[in-house]
Structures are given as C-alpha cells and as structure tokens.
Amino acid sequence: VAELARDAAALVESLVLQHFGPGDSGADSAGLENAVGEIAAATGRDILRSLIEARDVSEPRLMRDGEPRRLAGRSSRTVMTMMGPVEYERSRYRRRGRPSWMPADDSLGLMAGWMTRPAAKTSLFAVSHCTFQDAEEILRRAGPMAPSASALQDLSAAMHGSWREVEDATLERVRAMEGVPPAAVSASASLDGVMISMRSGEGGREEACWREASCAALSFRDRDGERLSSVCIGRMPEEGKAGLKARLWKEVEAARAMRPDLALVAVAHAAPDNWSFLSKLDPEEEAVDFWHACEHLATVAAHARDPDAWFRRWRDELKDGRGGVDRVIRSIRHLRNSRAAGRADLERELNFFRKNRSRMRYRELQDRKLPIGSGIVEAANKTLVACRMKGSGMRWSMAGGQAVPAFRALIKSGRFDRAWEAMAANDNRAAALKPLAA
C-alpha cells in the first residue's frame, strides 16, 4: 500500500505540474489544491475499479449457499465510494428461480446495496447531524462523494433497519466493553420528553399533530460531583415511553451489576409517570429537578407583594437551607391564608411542594456531591431531538423518524463506531466462493 501511494503521489504531481509549472508565481493556490484533489480522486477511482475487478471470478459454475450457479455473462455496476462513483465490470451468476448473484458486489460488503462501507459510515454520520439536504451539500463540497438527499434518506432507513436487528445484542457487548468509569462513585438516571410534529395518519390521527418524543440519560460522576460520562437514549413518541424505559432499565441494571457500590440518584421533573418508573429502579436518592421546582416557586411569587424579592429568598432557601423545603411550604401556606385572590393557584402549588417534599432535600444532596438537576437529559432533548427534528416545516413518521434519535444517541454516547461495526456485519455477509468440478 505504501509503495502504491508513492507511485500515485508521483503521478498526481506530474499531472498537476502540467497545468501549474513550478515557476508559475501567479498560480491560484485554491485552484492548485482543487486540481490535486480532483486528480487524486480520479486516480483513486481507477485504482479501486481495477482492484474490484481483480477480485471478481469467472468460473463456469460456483456454489452459492449450497446451490450451484452458472456464469450468465458480465454487466457493469456503479457504486458510491469515498472517492466518488466507481463503475466496474463484474460476472453475473444465475440459477433458475433465484435472483442473479454478483461475486464482485458481495466482496465489497456494500451497504444498502450501493455504498461502500467507508462511504456509508461517513454519510450516516452526516445525516445524523443535519438534514438530508444539508448533508448532500456538505458531502458535495467536501469531496467527490455526492449522494443525493433521497439516497441518503434511503441509506438512513436501511441502516436503521439493520441496527434494530442487532441493537440489543450489540449494546450488551458495548456495555461490557465500556464498563463503568473507575473514578465513578455515583450515577444519575433521568428521563424527559419533547414535542415534535408528526405527519397525518400517524398514531391513528388523520391530521398532522404534535406528540411527545422522549429522551433518557444515565450519567456517571466522581467524588467531586463532576460528570465523567453519559449514555443517552432517544425515542420517537410511544405509548407510556415503554421503549425508552426498557432501555434505561437495562443501562442501570448493567451499571449496577458491574459496580454494586454506585450510589444511584433519580432526577426528573415531577410528572407522576416519571416517578412511577424511576422509583422502580430502587435509587438511593430521588430528586425533583431543582429548576422545575423553581418554576413552581415563580408561580407562587407572582402573588407576593414583592415577587422578585420573595422568589430570590425562597429559591435560595430551598436550594441551600437545611430542611429548606419545610420552610418554603410554611411560607406558601402563610401567603395562601393572607391572600383573598389567587388562593386556588397557591393551594395547587402548596400541594405540589407537599407531595414532593421528600424529593427536595437539595442541601443534603449537594453536601454529598450528588446532582439536583436533570440538565443532562434536558440537553439530550435538544441534541437528540429538537436541534435535528424541529426545523421549519418538519413533520415526521414513526418509521422514518426513529433513525434520527437512535443514531444521534449513539454518537453522543460515544458508541457510534462500535454500533457501526455491528450494523455493517449484519447488513452484508459475503458468501464463500467454491468453484464446482466440471
């Protein structure tokens, strides 16, 4: 390979110098760089075509999955590579009642039937970060590989189908390989939701509608409370967040099996559905997200004589005071009893703090360097779903949409490369080629 690279570099240099002489001081540096890139890519495509055709076979008969096939001629094929489209000639084998089989195609391990693995991996990474149209433009500007937006959409759907088949087994292996960060002394589990626009016909609705996608996160922290790593999960709208909860449960279960000493903290908004699930994880501590509690404090403060001063005082007391939530409750009760207007609002907020009193021991959690906010999962809402799926005019189907949070979660969790290996192995398994005796 090194020798081939040196020969190719010499060839590119000689070709470029035909257009840009060494003494041409007026040569445009950008034009020079583009010329080198174009020639290098063209040379690479020629080399790839030769290598692919060299891997083909032309035996009169071959075995395919235990069945004999006969040579039926040759045909051309174009596939997308990192250096652009490559056209090559290959043998075609047939058996009555079976689709034609091309050994050269199989030898490439093509993804979705038309892309080489490096090209497919790069393309899937691109569409996981931006729209299919933007990915098409970025890839076109970055180099000779320029698949269309519709082709990228088909690739994403095909690779997500492959991922679904290997997801459970792959994640089990990945968890075992990752382990738990050695410096971790605690872990926090959170889940939340974010609304996205769904296409008409989804979920039994005739018109377009907004439904709640969901995200979850399991984060590991050291003895100083600093986050070491996080695993993110993203799901399209589903009944009761069932798939999301099942995945988070497996992540927590695996972490505890590896590190039984970890202190698990459940942190989330106060929605009853969150806690009916999180409590089943049997966490050592539970906490209503502090900033969510502050939103309820702000509602109460609107009924005080000096709303800003009242809010600042009781926000700080709730966060930093020992037994602060009890004093907050007494203050709200006093405010309710002394106001003729707004009693219904104050009664509702009073019930909120009473109901969640045991999950608002913020000073104690901070003293133990444990989290009091669910910022990680709220960031996941944005990075996995909102930033990619809430663009102007976007509407999603369940089938087409799930690939986005699934692959973005793998990237954000640092698991994309290992997941790709499993998808690639599952998507195309080359068959052994065994020539038959005449």
N, C-alpha and C positions, 0 to 999 in steps of 0.2 A: 504493500500500500504506500509506504514512504517513497519507494522508487517511482511508482506511478504518479504520485503527487508532484515529485520533482520534474518529471517529464511534462506533466500537464502545465506546471507553472512556467516552464521554459517555452512551451507552445503559446500560452497566453501572452507572455511577454513579447515574443516575436510578432504576434498578430497585432498587438496594441501599438508597437513601435512603427508598424506600417502606416498608422494614422497619426501618431504623436511622436515625432522624432525626438531624440534626446536633447537636441539643441533648440527645440521649439519653445521659447520662453513664453509665447503667448497662449500656450495650451491651457484650456479651461480645466482646472483640477476636478470639478464636478463631472465634466464630460469624460475625463480620463478614468475616474473611478467607475462611472456607469459603464464605460466600454469594457473595462476589466471584468466587472460583474457579469455583463451580458455574455462575453466570450467564455468566461469560466463556467457559467451555467450551461451554455450550449455545449461546451466540451464535456461537462458532467453528464448531460443528457445522452450524448453519443456513447460515452463510456458505459452508462447504465444500460442503454439499449443492447450494446454488444454483450455485456455480462448476462443480461436476462436471456438473450437468445442462445448464449453458450450453455445455459442451464437447462434448455429445452431438450427433449428427447424425440427421436424419430423411429422408434422401434415399430415394426408392423403391428405388434399386439402387446398390450400391457394389462396388468391386473389393477383394478380399482375397487377397493372394498370387497375383495374376494371375487370380483366378477371380471371376466375378460373384456377388454375393449380393443377395437381395431382402429388403426390410423385412417382418418377420413379426409385428410388434407391439411392445409395450412390457412391461417387467416391472420389479419392484423388486429391489434388491440392498443388502445391508448389509455394510460393510467396517469394519475397525478402524483408527482414526486415533489420533494423539496426544491428541485431544480426546474420545476415546471412540468408540463405534459410530455410524456415519453411514449412514442409509438414503436411497437416491435412486432415481429412476426413470430407465431407460435403454432405448434402442432395441435390438431384437434382430434380427439378420440371419441368414438361413438359406440353405443350399444342400444339395440332396439328397445324402445320404451323408456330410455333414460336420457337425461339432458347431456349435451356434449360436455366433455371434460378436457381442460387445457392444462397440462402439467406445468407449463411456464407460469401461468397465473397462480397456481397453487404454491409454487416455490417462492412467490413474493409475499405470501401471507397478507394479501390485500384486505384492507378494512372496508366494510360496507361494499365490497366487491369492486372498488375502483381507485382506492387510495393506498399508497404505501404507508407503512406504519409510522415512519417519522413525520410524513406529511399529515397523516390523520391526527397524530398526537398534537402537533402544533396547531392544527385547525380547531380541534376540540378545545384546546386551552384558550384559543382566541374567542370562540363563540361563548365560552363560559364567562368571559369578562365583558362582552359588549354584544350589540345586536348582530344579527347575521349580515345585515347590510354594511355595518361598520367593520365587521371582521373581514368581509370581502375586500373592502377598500384598503384596510391596513395591510392585509397579505399581498395585495396587488402592489402597493407602494414599497413594501419591504423586500420584495424579490420576485422571481419569476413564477412562483406558485400563486395562481389566481383562481381558485374555485369560486363559482357563483354563490350568491346568497342562498338560493334554493338548494344547491348541492350541499352547502354547509348545514342547512336545516335537516336535510335527509341524513347526513352523517351523524348529527347530534342524536336524532331519533334512533338510528340504528345502533349507535354505541350505548345509548341508554338501555335499549332492549337487551344488549349483551351484558351490561352491568347488572341489570335486575337478576339475571340468571346466576351470577356469581357473587352477588353482593354479600349475602350472609356468610358464606364460607370465607370469602376474601377478608372481610372485616374482622372475623375471628382470628385469622392468621396475622393481620396487621396489628391488632391489639396485643397479641402475644409478642410480636417483634418489637413494638414500641415500648411496652411496659409502662410503668408509672415513673415520672421523673424522680431520681433518687432523693433529691432535696425536698420533695413534696411532703408536707405534713397535714395538709387539708385539701379537700375538693369541694367545689360548689356546683350544684345542679340547678338549672333554671330552664323554664320554657315560657314562650310568649307567642303572640300572633300578630299578623299584619294583613291588612285588607288589600286584595288585588281584584282587578276587573276580569270577570270570566265571560267567555263567549256565550251567545244564546244557545240554548239546548243543553248546556252543562248543568248537571245536578237536577235535571228534570224541569228546568226553567226555560220558557220559550223566549224570554228576552234576556239581554245581557244583564249581568248583576255583579255586585261586589260580594266576595266571600273571603273568609279568613284563612290565609296560608299560615303556617306555623314554623317556629324555629325552637331549637333547644341547644344548650351548651353544657358541657362538663369541663370545668377548669381546675387546674392543679396549682396550689400556692405553697410557697416556702414558709418558714417560721416567722418571717417578717411580713407576711401577707402579700408578698409580691407574686404576681401571676407568672407561672413558669410555662404553661402551655394550655391549649384549649382544644376540645373536639366539638365541632359544630355540626348540627343536623338541620336540614331544611325539608319541608314537605308542602305539597300543594294542599288546598282545602280538602279535609276529610272528616268524616263523622267522628266526633269526640277526640280528634287528634290521635287516633289509635296507632297509626304507623309511627308517628313521632315518639309517642310514649314508649312503644315497644323498643325502638332503637335506643332511646335514652336509658331505659331499664338495662339493656344489655351492656351499654358502656359503663354504667355504675356497677353492675354485677361483676364485670371483668376487672375493673379497677380494685374493687374490694377483695376479689379473690387473690389478686397479686399483692395487695397491700392492706391487710385487715386493720392495720393501725391508723389508717387515714381517718381524719375527722370529716364527716360529710355534712355540709350545710346546704339546705334547700332555700333558695332565694327566688322570689317571684312576686308579681302583682297579687292582689288579694282575691282574684276571681276564684270562686269556690271550686271550679273544675281543676284549676291548677293544684290546689291543695289536696283535693281528694286523691290525686295521683301522687304528688310529691311526698305526702305523708306515708304512703305505702313503701317508699324507699327506705323507711326507717332511719331518717337522718338524725345525727346527734343534735343538730340545731336547725330551727326553722326561722326565717326572717321575711317579713313583708318588705319588698323593695322600699328603701328609705325615701326615695324621691316620689314614689307613688303615694306614700303616707303624707308627704309634704303637699301634694296636690289636694288632699282632703283637708289638711290644715289651712290651705289658702281659701277653701270654700268657707270654712268657719271664720277666718279672719275678716272676710267681707262683711260680717255682721258686727264687728268690733268698732268702737269709737275711732281708734287709730289703727286701721287694718295693717299697715306696714310694720308698725312697732309691735303689734300683737303677734304677727306672723314670725318676725325675726326672733322674738323672745322665746316662743314655744317651739319653733323649729330647733333652736339651739338646745333647749331643754330636752326635747325628745331625743336628739342625737347624742348629747354628751352627759346628760344628767343621769345619775343612778336612780332607777325607778322613775325615769322621766315620763314614761307613758302614763303612769298613775296621776301625776300632777297635771298632765295635759287633759286627761279625762275630767278631772275636777274643774279645771278652768273652762272647759266646754260646757259642763253641766251648769256652772255658775252663769255663763253667758246665756245659755238657754233659759234659765229661770229669771234672768233680769231683762229679757227682751220680749216685747209683745209680738213684734214682727219676726218672721223667719224661724219660728220655733220648729216647724216641720223639717227644714233643712238642718238645723242644729241637732235635732233629735236623730236624724238619719246619720249624721257624721259621728255623733256620740256613740251610736250603736256600732259603727264601723270600728272605732278605736277599742271599744269594749270587747268586741268579737275577736279582734286580732291582737289583744294585749300581750299574749304570750309570745307573739312573733315580732315584738317591737322592743326587745331588750338590746338596743343598739350599743349602749355603752359597754355592756358585758362582752358583746361580740368583738367590738373594736379592741378591747383590752386583750383579747385572745388572738388578735390579728386575723379575725375572720371577716368575710365580706358582709356588708349590709345593703349592697345594691346589686341589681341584676343588669348592670350595664353591658356585660359581655353578651347576653342573649339579645338585648335591645340593639347592640351593634350588629349582631347576626341578622336581625330583622332587616337592617339596612343593607348590609353587604351581600347577603344571600338572596334577598328577595327584592326589596324596594329599589335599590340602585339599578337593577337589571330588568325588573318586571313591571315597573310603574311609570314607564315613559309615556309621552303623549300619544293617546290613541291606542295603546296596547291593550289587547284582550287575549286571554289565554284559554286553551283547552286543557283538560286534565292530562291527556296523553302527551301533548306537546310540551306542556309546562314543567313537568316534574324533572326533566333533564336539567333544567337551569339550576334550581336549588341543590339538586343532588351533586352535580359536578362542582358547583361553586363551594359547597360544603367540603368536598374532598380537597379542593385547593386550599381553602382557608385552614383546614385541619392538618395540612402537610401530608396528605395521604394520596394525592393525585397520581404520583409516579407508580406507587405500588398497585393502586387500583387499575391503572392503565395496563400494567403487565398482565393482570388477570383478565381484563377485557380483551386484550389482543390475543391471548392464548385461547380464549373461548370463542372468539369471532371467526377464526380461521385455523383449522388444523390440517397441515399438509399431509396428504396420504403417502404411504410408502410406494415407490415405483418398482414393480417387479416384472421385467420382460418375460414373456412366455416362450417356451421352447417351440420351435417351428413344428 
